[in-house]
């Protein structure tokens, strides 16, 4: 069992100033430490501490009313939650280090640069997973899935219109299987 720690802060300076040592200790003890910051023009200090900077990407909030700020943060946290679960489900076809203990075992120095495990190095060289399917980043996979569309077809004036959905590629089909959803989006 791995321990997990998620920290939400206004900016990187606050994280380093108030919790830097504590986060570093947890990261070195093997915890999965993720820091969510609203303003992170330079997240190198978080990388030095051994934490992961998430893709929450809150950006400066332009709302002035407290209720709207809370609603904004709720939507960003909800999107982070959904994307995290999607990444977990899509892990077999995403390019990522899935075996962190094996990668840590290759590291000779605990403060040295992180090492990738052998399967990840092979995936990077071949751009394919062990089952010979192409590997994607989460962003590139979403862009690939976005190419599926529903086309409204009107054959002639007296013939009723119908919707034709593009056929998914094998990678798209596999992604939908892993997510346990249909590519038809409610169309029959």
Helices and strands as residue ranges (DSSP letters): E 4-11, H 12-28, E 32-39, H 44-49, E 52-53, H 66-89, G 91-93, H 100-106, H 118-126, H 138-145, E 150-153, E 162-165, H 170-179
